[in-house]
Amino acid sequence: MNWPDEITSLYNDLLTQLPVRDSVRSAAEQRAEEAAEESGRPISRELALRAFIESTPGDLRARLEKTLSLHGLDPGDYDDAFAS
């Protein structure tokens, strides 16, 4: 599946905050691709971020909130993903 450069770059930045990079990346990519396929739409930033957050172990998710803020994103927009 084709991933926009913006999302790939964001994933790379988010992954620098995590010690379990490979497992999170593969789980997030798989989850995002499945969701995009089911919806019949391309992978969006919104979908990719939700997949990334949900694929991150719960004890590591707090690190992502700061990184999202640094990217100008409101972590509160993803409360449901952080709570999953």
ChimeraX attribute file (.defattr): number of C-alpha atoms within 10 A of each C-alpha:
attribute: neighborCount
match mode: 1-to-1
recipient: residues
	/A:1	9
	/A:2	7
	/A:3	14
	/A:4	12
	/A:5	9
	/A:6	10
	/A:7	16
	/A:8	14
	/A:9	11
	/A:10	16
	/A:11	20
	/A:12	12
	/A:13	15
	/A:14	22
	/A:15	19
	/A:16	12
	/A:17	15
	/A:18	16
	/A:19	10
	/A:20	13
	/A:21	15
	/A:22	11
	/A:23	12
	/A:24	21
	/A:25	19
	/A:26	13
	/A:27	16
	/A:28	23
	/A:29	20
	/A:30	16
	/A:31	19
	/A:32	24
	/A:33	21
	/A:34	14
	/A:35	17
	/A:36	17
	/A:37	13
	/A:38	9
	/A:39	10
	/A:40	9
	/A:41	10
	/A:42	16
	/A:43	21
	/A:44	14
	/A:45	17
	/A:46	13
	/A:47	16
	/A:48	24
	/A:49	20
	/A:50	20
	/A:51	23
	/A:52	26
	/A:53	25
	/A:54	21
	/A:55	23
	/A:56	23
	/A:57	14
	/A:58	12
	/A:59	7
	/A:60	14
	/A:61	19
	/A:62	14
	/A:63	12
	/A:64	21
	/A:65	19
	/A:66	16
	/A:67	18
	/A:68	17
	/A:69	12
	/A:70	10
	/A:71	11
	/A:72	9
	/A:73	13
	/A:74	13
	/A:75	16
	/A:76	12
	/A:77	11
	/A:78	16
	/A:79	13
	/A:80	11
	/A:81	18
	/A:82	21
	/A:83	10
	/A:84	10
